[in-house]
Amino acid sequence: MGKSRMFPFLQLEFVNLIVDHLTEHGVMEPARLYKSPFTDLTPRGPEGLFKSAELDELIRALDAVLATASAA
């Protein structure tokens, strides 16, 4: 598989790890993105897979889930 085809696959795997974590725990601190199992896919964490704007959007989404869970 070429590098250009591997990149979207790894992004999807990364997002699936987030979904798995949220399913199991309900919330997730954005700092968790820089620990295993996320860094098992890319040692640089999400910066190794996503553009800055995409990462900002991902972190905003995690913060929104956390805020909603905290308010409940």
Secondary structure, 3 states (H helix, E strand, C coil): CCHHHHHHHHHHHHHHHHHHHHHHHCCCCHHHHHCCCHHHHCCCHHHHCCCHHHHHHHHHHHHHHHHHHHHC
